[in-house]
């Protein structure tokens, strides 16, 4: 049965206090609320309320063994939701919180098992968005995954959350497009050395620079395969996938990659398929003579622009009515690693070009 969903539109930098107060009451009374963060929109409930957290899994159609991230608004709250906090964690969060970094630690007894999918660890972050921070300040630490139907591209705009979550949640807080467009970087500090579980807007290179130690980077963090258990969001199940078949063409040589995309497009067109190509500003002209639909994802010279446009582009793809799409790859440096993680998980097929 559909829920009556209240919709609140607020300014992202100076949100209406009354609106956030009403939404905080919904959280405290056991409801679920969609709210913006700097990365993507989140779907939240009190991290201390089992019944409320279960509503998140129902609303999303999310597997129960896929843990959630606990969002906090003050450093002091970290001690409430986690235990055994290593000195490296304090060193890191002092530099980057609030921000798009999630740390995985031993959980405290206050966190209900539904949040952690029964694990003894908890993923925690402090979002860098005025709306999210104030909502948490007025309520409680909030457990939240991205506010999309499970498996679909994450929501970065008001339209996305209205499409996926209206009638499934108690309230939507809309505040325009999110700032970064891909989910937070996740580092596990229960592993030695610390392990990257999911790349995000905070680059691995910056974390290594701050900590002065190397991180372990498993293949699933690059988007190849999956972890045996869901150690954190985005590590086990296929994510971010459009309904349209997506073919990722990978090469370290941009020229060879473009040539392969042209070859594949001509092949599929000759077989009668409707084809789209997701390309960058620098390569768009190479495809204009083909009878394909073109989507520009941004510039190779600004991968933060590509990341911000990624999920929006994947969702737009499904509205084109094509049979399949070919998408370019990117260098796995900085936020490029996060982009490639998402594209590999979204792709139905990967074509590697030497």
BARO-856272 format. One line per 8 residues: their letters; for each residue x, y, z of N, C-alpha, C, CB. Coordinates in steps of 0.02 Angstrom, whole numbers. Glycine has a CB too. Layout:
N
A = X:Y:Z:X:Y:Z:X:Y:Z:X:Y:Z; ...
//
This chain:
354
XXXXXXXX = 42:-60:0:0:0:0:44:63:0:-48:0:61; 29:110:-44:68:171:-49:60:214:13:48:210:-112; 114:246:33:113:292:89:94:362:65:182:294:124; 68:402:110:59:473:96:126:507:108:2:505:140; 156:532:55:223:561:59:218:637:61:266:538:-1; 245:666:114:250:739:118:311:762:79:253:763:192; 305:816:42:361:841:2:379:911:27:343:843:-74; 443:919:44:469:983:67:524:1006:20:496:977:141
XXXXXXXX = 519:1066:-7:572:1095:-48:608:1147:-6:545:1126:-114; 674:1140:-1:712:1186:42:773:1211:3:734:1151:107; 800:1267:26:862:1293:-1:919:1249:23:873:1368:19; 964:1227:-21:1017:1181:0:1066:1210:50:1054:1157:-60; 1076:1275:48:1125:1306:93:1093:1338:154:1164:1358:55; 1032:1361:148:996:1392:204:926:1360:210:991:1470:195; 924:1297:231:860:1262:231:811:1290:282:871:1188:245; 747:1283:267:693:1306:311:693:1264:375:625:1301:275
XXXXXXXX = 700:1297:431:704:1262:495:640:1225:512:721:1311:551; 584:1254:495:520:1221:511:513:1156:473:461:1268:495; 532:1156:409:527:1095:368:572:1040:397:548:1110:296; 633:1058:416:678:1007:443:657:984:512:750:1035:446; 626:1028:550:600:1008:616:544:957:608:575:1070:655; 500:968:560:445:921:547:473:854:524:396:949:495; 523:856:482:553:793:457:591:756:512:600:807:398; 623:794:557:657:761:613:608:726:659:698:813:653
XXXXXXXX = 549:755:666:496:723:707:474:657:675:435:770:716; 470:657:608:452:596:573:504:542:587:447:608:496; 569:560:585:622:511:600:616:486:672:692:543:588; 607:531:719:604:513:789:543:470:806:604:575:833; 491:476:765:430:436:776:429:372:735:368:478:759; 486:355:703:490:292:668:477:293:594:444:245:698; 475:353:565:464:358:493:529:357:453:426:420:477; 522:357:387:580:360:343:576:421:298:585:295:300
XXXXXXXX = 633:453:288:637:518:255:693:517:203:647:575:306; 678:543:144:730:554:93:759:623:103:701:546:21; 826:628:101:860:692:113:922:697:69:879:700:187; 943:758:52:1002:766:9:1066:763:50:998:833:-28; 1119:735:20:1186:742:45:1228:772:-11:1216:673:70; 1292:784:2:1335:811:-51:1349:759:-105:1399:836:-21; 1338:695:-91:1353:642:-140:1291:624:-180:1380:580:-104; 1243:591:-149:1179:573:-180:1124:583:-128:1179:499:-208
XXXXXXXX = 1062:577:-148:1007:580:-99:1007:515:-58:938:590:-135; 992:521:7:989:463:51:919:450:74:1035:473:110; 907:388:94:842:366:122:854:346:194:811:307:80; 831:387:242:853:378:310:800:361:361:885:438:332; 824:328:415:784:311:474:831:313:534:749:241:467; 803:316:594:844:315:654:887:252:657:800:320:717; 952:262:668:998:205:672:988:164:735:1070:230:669; 945:187:780:933:153:843:866:116:845:937:202:900
XXXXXXXX = 831:115:788:762:89:786:756:34:733:711:146:772; 753:-29:755:750:-86:709:692:-83:662:748:-151:748; 633:-68:689:573:-67:648:578:-14:593:511:-54:691; 604:44:610:611:98:560:661:79:506:634:163:595; 717:50:526:768:31:477:742:-22:429:830:4:513; 701:-68:453:672:-119:408:630:-88:354:631:-169:448; 599:-30:369:558:4:319:600:26:259:523:65:350; 664:43:271:709:62:217:716:5:167:778:83:245
XXXXXXXX = 727:-54:192:738:-112:148:675:-127:107:757:-174:190; 617:-118:137:554:-129:102:545:-76:47:494:-127:151; 557:-13:65:547:42:17:592:35:-44:561:109:51; 654:13:-33:702:6:-88:699:-60:-124:771:16:-62; 671:-112:-91:678:-179:-117:749:-203:-110:656:-183:-189; 781:-185:-54:852:-197:-42:862:-262:-5:883:-138:-3; 912:-303:-25:926:-365:12:944:-350:85:983:-404:-21; 920:-390:131:931:-378:202:1003:-387:224:887:-423:243
XXXXXXXX = 1044:-421:183:1114:-430:202:1159:-376:174:1137:-498:179; 1130:-321:151:1169:-265:124:1167:-208:174:1140:-242:54; 1222:-196:211:1221:-148:266:1211:-76:244:1285:-153:305; 1195:-33:292:1182:38:281:1238:80:311:1114:58:310; 1241:143:292:1288:190:321:1253:231:373:1320:236:266; 1284:240:431:1257:283:483:1286:353:474:1275:255:555; 1241:402:469:1261:472:459:1256:510:525:1216:506:405; 1310:546:541:1312:584:604:1324:658:588:1368:556:651
XXXXXXXX = 1312:700:638:1320:772:628:1374:802:671:1255:806:643; 1398:764:721:1450:789:766:1500:733:779:1419:815:833; 1563:753:788:1616:704:801:1600:662:862:1683:740:810; 1569:693:913:1554:657:974:1509:597:961:1521:703:1025; 1468:602:909:1421:547:894:1458:485:868:1370:570:843; 1519:494:843:1556:436:820:1566:386:877:1625:457:791; 1579:411:937:1589:367:995:1525:333:1017:1618:408:1054; 1468:361:997:1403:331:1014:1387:272:967:1347:383:1010
XXXXXXXX = 1410:275:905:1390:224:856:1444:173:842:1369:258:791; 1507:190:861:1563:145:847:1607:137:909:1605:172:788; 1645:83:909:1693:71:963:1761:54:932:1669:13:1010; 1813:53:972:1880:36:948:1899:79:888:1885:-38:930; 1904:144:900:1919:191:846:1994:203:843:1881:259:857; 2029:177:792:2101:184:788:2123:256:780:2128:142:731; 2186:270:799:2212:338:794:2214:362:722:2282:343:825; 2223:316:674:2223:335:604:2156:365:582:2241:275:560
XXXXXXXX = 2103:339:612:2036:365:595:2030:438:616:1981:323:628; 2051:452:678:2048:521:703:2090:567:659:2072:525:776; 2148:544:639:2192:584:597:2159:600:529:2259:547:585; 2123:551:503:2091:560:437:2029:604:441:2073:492:408; 1985:589:487:1922:627:489:1932:699:511:1873:593:537; 1986:711:548:2002:780:566:2014:823:504:2065:782:611; 2039:791:451:2054:826:388:1996:829:340:2113:794:354; 1953:779:340:1905:773:284:1831:773:304:1919:710:247
XXXXXXXX = 1815:770:368:1745:775:389:1727:846:407:1731:727:449; 1667:870:392:1616:835:352:1640:826:280:1549:875:353; 1620:770:250:1641:757:182:1625:687:160:1714:769:175; 1641:671:96:1620:608:66:1665:549:83:1617:616:-9; 1677:539:147:1716:482:171:1676:443:222:1784:505:201; 1671:377:212:1640:331:260:1694:286:289:1584:289:226; 1694:278:355:1742:234:387:1705:175:418:1783:272:442; 1734:116:410:1704:55:438:1743:36:501:1705:-4:386
XXXXXXXX = 1706:30:557:1735:18:623:1695:-35:659:1737:84:664; 1720:-57:716:1680:-100:760:1620:-60:784:1723:-125:821; 1562:-91:783:1501:-55:801:1491:-52:877:1440:-87:768; 1452:-2:898:1433:1:968:1369:-39:978:1422:74:990; 1352:-52:1041:1292:-92:1057:1228:-54:1040:1292:-111:1130; 1233:11:1031:1173:51:1018:1146:41:947:1187:125:1029; 1189:20:901:1168:12:831:1131:-53:823:1230:14:783; 1071:-49:796:1029:-109:790:1056:-154:733:955:-90:775
XXXXXXXX = 1047:-219:738:1078:-266:690:1055:-255:618:1063:-336:710; 995:-229:608:970:-217:539:1015:-168:502:898:-192:540; 1044:-120:538:1088:-70:506:1150:-103:477:1108:-16:556; 1178:-150:514:1242:-180:494:1235:-248:460:1286:-188:555; 1173:-268:446:1159:-333:415:1190:-389:457:1187:-336:343; 1188:-380:523:1213:-431:568:1289:-432:578:1192:-497:543; 1325:-387:543:1397:-384:551:1415:-350:617:1429:-345:492; 1476:-361:640:1500:-329:701:1533:-262:686:1549:-374:737
XXXXXXXX = 1527:-240:624:1556:-176:604:1501:-128:581:1608:-186:547; 1517:-64:583:1469:-13:561:1506:37:516:1436:23:622; 1472:58:463:1498:110:418:1470:177:440:1479:95:343; 1514:227:447:1494:292:475:1522:348:433:1517:299:549; 1482:401:423:1509:461:392:1472:523:416:1505:456:317; 1505:581:407:1474:646:422:1466:684:357:1517:686:474; 1405:689:331:1395:720:265:1409:795:266:1324:708:242; 1432:820:209:1447:892:202:1391:926:165:1515:902:165
XXXXXXXX = 1331:924:194:1273:957:164:1233:988:221:1230:907:122; 1219:1052:218:1183:1085:273:1116:1053:290:1171:1157:255; 1080:1029:240:1015:998:252:1023:933:291:978:984:186; 1069:890:269:1081:827:303:1105:838:375:1132:784:265; 1153:883:383:1180:895:450:1127:921:498:1238:945:446; 1085:967:476:1034:995:520:981:943:536:1003:1057:488; 962:902:488:912:850:500:937:802:554:897:810:435; 1001:784:551:1030:738:601:1035:773:669:1099:713:579
XXXXXXXX = 1055:836:669:1060:874:732:993:877:768:1085:944:718; 940:883:730:873:889:759:842:822:778:827:925:711; 873:768:756:843:702:769:892:656:804:819:670:703; 930:618:765:972:564:792:1018:540:737:928:505:820; 1071:502:751:1108:471:697:1061:433:650:1162:424:724; 1071:443:585:1024:418:535:1058:365:491:996:475:491; 1028:306:489:1052:253:443:1020:265:375:1035:182:471; 1062:265:323:1034:280:257:1077:251:201:1029:355:248
XXXXXXXX = 1044:216:154:1075:201:89:1054:256:40:1053:130:63; 1071:249:-23:1047:296:-73:972:286:-84:1085:286:-140; 938:340:-102:865:340:-106:839:321:-175:837:408:-86; 861:263:-198:838:237:-263:811:166:-253:896:237:-315; 773:143:-301:754:73:-300:816:30:-308:702:57:-357; 820:-24:-272:881:-64:-269:905:-85:-338:870:-125:-226; 971:-75:-350:1001:-93:-414:1001:-39:-466:967:-152:-440; 958:12:-458:952:65:-507:1007:118:-496:882:98:-504
XXXXXXXX = 1019:161:-546:1067:215:-535:1047:259:-476:1073:258:-599; 1096:280:-438:1083:319:-378:1052:387:-395:1148:329:-337; 1013:416:-350:977:478:-364:1018:540:-348:912:480:-325; 1025:584:-397:1062:646:-387:1020:708:-398:1122:647:-433; 956:700:-413:912:757:-426:844:746:-393:904:768:-501; 806:799:-389:738:796:-362:695:748:-403:706:866:-360; 702:752:-469:662:709:-513:675:635:-498:678:723:-586; 738:617:-486:755:547:-473:720:521:-411:830:539:-465
XXXXXXXX = 720:559:-356:690:534:-295:614:535:-298:714:575:-235; 586:584:-333:513:584:-342:492:522:-382:490:648:-378; 531:506:-433:515:448:-476:520:383:-437:562:446:-536; 572:375:-396:584:312:-362:549:305:-295:658:303:-352; 541:360:-258:522:354:-188:455:386:-168:574:385:-147; 424:424:-212:359:453:-194:308:397:-184:335:503:-249; 273:398:-128:226:346:-110:256:288:-73:193:322:-172; 323:288:-65:358:234:-30:387:256:38:414:206:-73
XXXXXXXX = 388:323:48:419:350:109:372:401:141:488:384:92; 389:421:202:347:469:237:359:540:215:359:464:311; 420:557:196:435:626:176:494:627:128:450:670:236; 492:677:83:547:691:38:571:763:51:526:682:-37; 635:772:63:664:838:68:702:851:3:711:846:131; 678:897:-36:708:911:-102:748:976:-98:653:916:-156; 810:973:-123:854:1032:-119:897:1038:-181:898:1028:-56; 868:1023:-239:906:1028:-301:954:970:-312:944:1092:-302
XXXXXXXX = 998:978:-360:1046:925:-376:1098:919:-320:1081:940:-443; 1122:859:-310:1176:849:-262:1241:877:-291:1183:773:-243; 1290:888:-247:1350:924:-268:1400:880:-305:1383:955:-207; 1408:817:-284:1462:775:-310:1438:720:-357:1499:744:-253; 1381:689:-343:1351:644:-391:1369:571:-386:1369:666:-456; 1420:552:-348:1434:481:-334:1442:472:-259:1497:456:-372; 1429:411:-236:1428:397:-165:1497:403:-133:1400:327:-152; 1498:406:-67:1559:418:-29:1611:363:-38:1543:426:43
XXXXXXXX = 1674:381:-27:1729:333:-22:1721:294:43:1799:369:-25; 1729:228:41:1724:187:102:1790:153:116:1667:134:95; 1817:165:177:1879:133:199:1865:92:261:1934:187:213; 1886:29:261:1878:-14:319:1940:-10:363:1865:-87:298; 1930:8:425:1985:11:474:1985:-50:520:1981:75:515; 1944:-99:504:1948:-162:541:1994:-211:505:1877:-194:550; 2019:-190:447:2070:-228:411:2139:-197:422:2053:-230:335; 2190:-238:417:2259:-214:425:2300:-239:365:2290:-238:492
XXXXXXXX = 2322:-194:320:2312:-121:322:2240:-102:305:2360:-87:274; 2222:-39:316:2154:-17:298:2139:-34:225:2146:58:310; 2075:-52:213:2055:-76:146:2004:-29:115:2027:-147:151; 2014:-15:51:1963:21:13:1907:-27:-5:1994:53:-51; 1847:-11:18:1789:-52:1:1749:-23:-57:1743:-60:62; 1749:43:-63:1715:76:-119:1749:142:-133:1638:87:-103; 1773:153:-194:1801:219:-211:1746:271:-217:1842:215:-276; 1764:333:-205:1716:387:-209:1749:453:-224:1676:392:-145
XXXXXXXX = 1716:509:-206:1743:575:-223:1809:592:-187:1693:627:-207; 1820:564:-127:1883:575:-94:1933:525:-121:1876:569:-16; 1984:547:-159:2028:500:-194:2071:460:-146:2073:537:-242; 2087:399:-166:2132:357:-128:2199:391:-117:2143:289:-164; 2223:427:-169:2287:461:-164:2288:511:-107:2303:496:-230; 2233:546:-95:2229:595:-41:2229:560:27:2166:638:-48; 2194:504:32:2192:466:95:2262:440:113:2142:408:90; 2296:413:63:2364:388:73:2410:445:95:2392:356:9
XXXXXXXX = 2401:503:65:2442:561:83:2432:581:156:2426:620:37; 2369:581:178:2353:601:247:2379:549:297:2278:611:255; 2367:485:283:2384:432:330:2458:413:328:2342:371:317; 2489:422:271:2558:401:264:2568:326:260:2597:427:321; 2514:291:243:2517:218:234:2478:199:172:2490:181:297; 2495:142:143:2459:118:84:2394:84:104:2503:70:44; 2345:87:60:2282:52:70:2280:-11:28:2222:98:52; 2247:-62:54:2235:-122:14:2176:-107:-32:2221:-184:59
XXXXXXXX = 2183:-122:-96:2130:-110:-145:2111:-176:-178:2152:-57:-199; 2059:-209:-153:2038:-273:-184:2006:-262:-252:1989:-310:-137; 2001:-314:-291:1973:-309:-358:1900:-285:-357:1978:-376:-394; 1862:-306:-306:1792:-285:-306:1785:-209:-297:1753:-321:-251; 1835:-177:-266:1833:-104:-258:1844:-69:-324:1885:-82:-208; 1875:-104:-372:1884:-76:-439:1823:-90:-483:1947:-105:-472; 1776:-130:-457:1716:-146:-495:1717:-214:-527:1706:-95:-547; 1769:-254:-514:1773:-321:-542:1748:-371:-491:1846:-337:-563
XXXXXXXX = 1695:-408:-509:1669:-458:-463:1637:-425:-402:1724:-506:-441; 1631:-465:-349:1599:-441:-288:1629:-475:-227:1522:-453:-290; 1621:-443:-170:1644:-473:-108:1599:-532:-91:1645:-421:-50; 1626:-582:-55:1586:-640:-35:1529:-619:11:1630:-692:-1; 1543:-571:55:1493:-542:98:1489:-468:86:1507:-557:173; 1431:-438:98:1424:-366:91:1457:-332:151:1349:-345:84; 1522:-315:143:1559:-284:198:1538:-212:209:1633:-287:184; 1509:-182:157:1485:-113:158:1441:-105:97:1544:-61:160
XXXXXXXX = 1402:-51:93:1362:-41:33:1404:-41:-31:1323:25:38; 1379:-72:-83:1412:-71:-148:1467:-122:-157:1441:-5:-158; 1473:-171:-111:1528:-219:-117:1507:-288:-141:1563:-226:-51; 1443:-304:-138:1421:-372:-155:1374:-373:-215:1387:-404:-97; 1321:-332:-214:1269:-337:-265:1282:-290:-323:1201:-323:-234; 1252:-309:-381:1257:-266:-439:1219:-201:-425:1228:-301:-503; 1250:-145:-441:1221:-81:-426:1220:-37:-490:1260:-46:-370; 1184:17:-485:1189:73:-532:1166:57:-602:1260:96:-534
XXXXXXXX = 1135:0:-614:1122:-22:-683:1061:12:-714:1113:-98:-684; 1069:39:-774:1010:61:-811:972:-1:-837:1029:108:-870; 912:9:-859:874:-47:-888:902:-65:-958:799:-30:-893; 928:-15:-992:958:-25:-1058:1024:-62:-1051:969:43:-1093; 1036:-109:-1098:1100:-144:-1098:1157:-94:-1106:1102:-198:-1154; 1207:-100:-1063:1264:-53:-1064:1327:-92:-1079:1269:-15:-997; 1363:-72:-1131:1426:-103:-1150:1482:-54:-1137:1425:-125:-1226; 1526:-71:-1089:1582:-28:-1071:1643:-49:-1113:1598:-33:-995
XXXXXXXX = 1672:-1:-1148:1732:-14:-1188:1792:15:-1152:1724:17:-1260; 1838:-28:-1131:1895:-8:-1091:1960:-10:-1130:1900:-51:-1029; 1998:44:-1125:2065:46:-1153:2103:104:-1121:2064:54:-1230; 2169:94:-1112:2210:149:-1087:2225:199:-1142:2275:122:-1057; 2214:178:-1204:2226:221:-1262:2159:248:-1287:2263:181:-1319; 2148:313:-1279:2083:343:-1297:2068:333:-1371:2082:418:-1281; 2119:339:-1414:2108:331:-1486:2084:261:-1503:2173:347:-1525; 2115:210:-1474:2095:141:-1486:2024:129:-1459:2144:92:-1454
XXXXXXXX = 2008:159:-1401:1942:151:-1372:1888:180:-1419:1938:185:-1303; 1901:239:-1445:1853:271:-1490:1844:229:-1553:1876:342:-1509; 1899:204:-1581:1895:162:-1641:1853:100:-1629:1964:143:-1666; 1861:69:-1569:1822:9:-1553:1749:25:-1544:1850:-24:-1490; 1733:82:-1515:1663:102:-1506:1631:114:-1574:1657:165:-1463; 1666:146:-1619:1640:157:-1687:1628:90:-1721:1689:200:-1729; 1676:44:-1715:1668:-23:-1747:1608:-60:-1719:1732:-64:-1736; 1601:-59:-1653:1544:-95:-1622:1478:-62:-1640:1553:-97:-1546
XXXXXXXX = 1477:5:-1641:1415:40:-1659:1393:22:-1729:1425:116:-1652; 1440:21:-1776:1424:3:-1846:1399:-69:-1850:1486:13:-1891; 1430:-112:-1811:1409:-183:-1811:1337:-189:-1785:1457:-225:-1767; 1323:-158:-1728:1255:-163:-1699:1203:-130:-1743:1254:-133:-1629; 1221:-74:-1774:1174:-39:-1818:1157:-82:-1879:1203:29:-1841; 1208:-116:-1905:1198:-160:-1963:1153:-218:-1946:1265:-186:-1989; 1152:-238:-1882:1109:-292:-1859:1039:-269:-1841:1141:-327:-1800; 1026:-204:-1850:959:-177:-1839:945:-151:-1769:909:-229:-1854
XXXXXXXX = 997:-145:-1728:987:-119:-1660:987:-43:-1658:1042:-146:-1614; 948:-15:-1612:952:57:-1598:1006:67:-1545:882:84:-1573; 1053:112:-1560:1114:118:-1520:1122:189:-1494:1175:97:-1562; 1147:194:-1432:1168:257:-1403:1242:252:-1386:1125:276:-1340; 1275:309:-1383:1344:313:-1361:1350:366:-1307:1392:328:-1421; 1379:347:-1251:1393:395:-1197:1466:414:-1204:1379:364:-1125; 1478:478:-1220:1545:500:-1238:1563:564:-1200:1549:513:-1314; 1625:584:-1208:1649:646:-1177:1650:703:-1227:1720:636:-1147
XXXXXXXX = 1656:763:-1201:1655:822:-1244:1710:819:-1297:1662:886:-1202; 1766:790:-1278:1823:787:-1323:1814:737:-1381:1885:770:-1284; 1771:688:-1372:1765:635:-1423:1697:635:-1459:1775:568:-1390; 1652:678:-1440:1584:678:-1468:1584:681:-1545:1544:736:-1441; 1627:724:-1573:1626:734:-1645:1645:670:-1683:1673:790:-1664; 1680:625:-1651:1702:563:-1684:1643:517:-1700:1753:526:-1641; 1587:529:-1667:1529:484:-1675:1471:516:-1714:1504:461:-1606; 1479:578:-1734:1421:614:-1761:1397:588:-1829:1438:687:-1768
XXXXXXXX = 1441:554:-1865:1421:526:-1930:1383:460:-1924:1482:516:-1974; 1380:434:-1862:1343:371:-1850:1270:386:-1835:1375:331:-1792; 1227:340:-1853:1155:350:-1838:1139:325:-1768:1111:312:-1891; 1167:360:-1719:1159:340:-1649:1135:400:-1609:1226:313:-1620; 1109:386:-1549:1093:440:-1502:1155:453:-1460:1032:420:-1457; 1173:517:-1454:1234:536:-1418:1217:569:-1352:1276:583:-1460; 1251:548:-1299:1244:579:-1233:1313:602:-1211:1212:530:-1182; 1320:665:-1194:1383:692:-1170:1385:688:-1094:1394:764:-1194
XXXXXXXX = 1435:654:-1067:1440:644:-995:1485:695:-961:1466:574:-980; 1521:736:-1001:1565:786:-973:1632:786:-1009:1575:774:-899; 1682:814:-975:1748:822:-1005:1800:776:-973:1771:894:-999; 1843:748:-1015:1899:708:-989:1947:750:-948:1937:674:-1047; 1945:815:-957:1989:859:-919:1960:878:-852:2003:921:-959; 1899:855:-837:1866:870:-773:1825:809:-753:1821:934:-777; 1857:760:-721:1822:698:-704:1771:709:-649:1872:645:-684; 1776:763:-611:1724:778:-562:1658:796:-598:1745:835:-515
XXXXXXXX = 1663:827:-656:1604:841:-697:1574:775:-722:1622:887:-756; 1617:729:-744:1593:664:-767:1558:627:-711:1652:622:-795; 1588:627:-652:1557:593:-594:1490:624:-577:1603:597:-533; 1485:690:-578:1422:723:-561:1367:706:-611:1433:799:-560; 1387:695:-674:1337:680:-726:1323:606:-736:1360:709:-792; 1362:563:-702:1360:491:-717:1291:461:-709:1409:455:-673; 1262:464:-649:1198:431:-637:1141:465:-675:1182:431:-562; 1146:531:-682:1095:567:-722:1096:542:-794:1108:643:-720
XXXXXXXX = 1156:530:-821:1162:506:-889:1135:435:-897:1234:509:-912; 1150:392:-848:1125:323:-851:1048:321:-847:1154:281:-794; 1020:365:-807:946:368:-804:917:397:-869:924:411:-744; 950:447:-897:926:476:-959:928:425:-1016:969:537:-978; 976:381:-1013:983:328:-1064:919:287:-1070:1042:283:-1046; 888:272:-1014:828:231:-1015:769:265:-1048:810:210:-945; 772:331:-1057:717:368:-1088:725:374:-1164:711:437:-1058; 781:350:-1190:795:359:-1262:762:306:-1305:869:358:-1274
XXXXXXXX = 744:249:-1276:712:196:-1315:760:159:-1361:658:225:-1356; 824:155:-1341:873:118:-1381:880:47:-1354:942:154:-1381; 911:4:-1394:921:-66:-1374:983:-75:-1330:926:-110:-1435; 1033:-34:-1343:1095:-40:-1305:1134:25:-1310:1138:-100:-1330; 1182:32:-1264:1225:92:-1264:1297:71:-1256:1204:141:-1208; 1341:106:-1290:1413:98:-1283:1439:157:-1242:1449:93:-1353; 1481:143:-1193:1506:197:-1150:1582:195:-1146:1476:191:-1080; 1611:254:-1146:1684:260:-1142:1709:246:-1072:1705:330:-1164
XXXXXXXX = 1773:230:-1067:1805:217:-1002:1851:276:-984:1845:151:-1003; 1877:273:-922:1916:329:-896:1976:302:-857:1874:374:-851; 2026:345:-851:2086:326:-814:2069:317:-740:2142:378:-822; 2095:263:-709:2081:249:-639:2128:288:-593:2088:173:-625; 2121:354:-597:2161:399:-555:2114:450:-524:2217:434:-597; 2125:466:-460:2081:513:-427:2010:487:-426:2084:581:-460; 1963:530:-442:1892:509:-443:1877:463:-503:1846:570:-445; 1925:457:-549:1916:410:-605:1907:338:-581:1975:414:-651
XXXXXXXX = 1938:321:-525:1929:253:-497:1856:242:-477:1976:241:-437; 1825:293:-447:1754:288:-428:1709:283:-490:1733:349:-386; 1725:321:-542:1686:318:-603:1689:249:-634:1711:370:-654; 1748:220:-637:1756:154:-667:1723:100:-624:1830:138:-677; 1726:106:-558:1691:60:-514:1616:59:-531:1701:79:-440; 1586:118:-538:1514:122:-552:1498:96:-622:1490:195:-545; 1540:113:-671:1526:91:-739:1532:15:-746:1573:125:-788; 1583:-14:-714:1590:-87:-717:1532:-123:-685:1656:-108:-684
XXXXXXXX = 1507:-95:-629:1450:-127:-596:1386:-116:-635:1443:-98:-525; 1382:-62:-672:1321:-48:-711:1320:-86:-777:1316:26:-724; 1379:-104:-802:1383:-133:-869:1357:-204:-873:1455:-132:-893; 1323:-218:-928:1303:-287:-944:1360:-325:-976:1241:-287:-990; 1405:-288:-1009:1461:-319:-1045:1520:-271:-1043:1441:-337:-1118; 1580:-298:-1037:1641:-258:-1039:1685:-282:-1097:1680:-262:-972; 1704:-236:-1141:1748:-252:-1197:1815:-219:-1183:1718:-227:-1266; 1868:-260:-1178:1935:-233:-1164:1975:-229:-1228:1971:-278:-1112
XX = 2005:-170:-1239:2045:-158:-1298:2118:-149:-1276:2020:-95:-1337; 2165:-191:-1298:2235:-187:-1278:2265:-119:-1298:2275:-245:-1309
//
